[in-house]
Amino acid sequence: MARNADLHIRIDPETKTGAEHLFSVFGITITDAVIMFLRQSLLVGGLPFEVRQPYYNAETEAAMQEARDISSGKIKTKQYTSFKEFLADVEDDGADV
């Protein structure tokens, strides 16, 4: 009987790199993390975390969509070269900071 079994998974490079950096902080590899996940799954008899669809209220959903639109360039934002410049603009608009 083999001492180890191979497990092959496909994952996007960004997720892999992010996971490698995260786990390196703990001194473990992705392989170590996967083994820990599988063992914990067996221990609890299922996924070792709650799986549910996140719920956000309408205001949070709108803010998240606005952030996505800003990051994609769909919404143009003002840019400032200094905090002073920002404060002057806010004061000119009469808005509260």
Secondary structure, 3 states (H helix, E strand, C coil): CCCCCCCCCCCCHHHHHHHHHHHHHCCCCHHHHHHHHHHHHHHHCCCCCCCCCCCCCHHHHHHHHHHHHHHHCCCCCCCCCCHHHHHHHHHHHCCCC
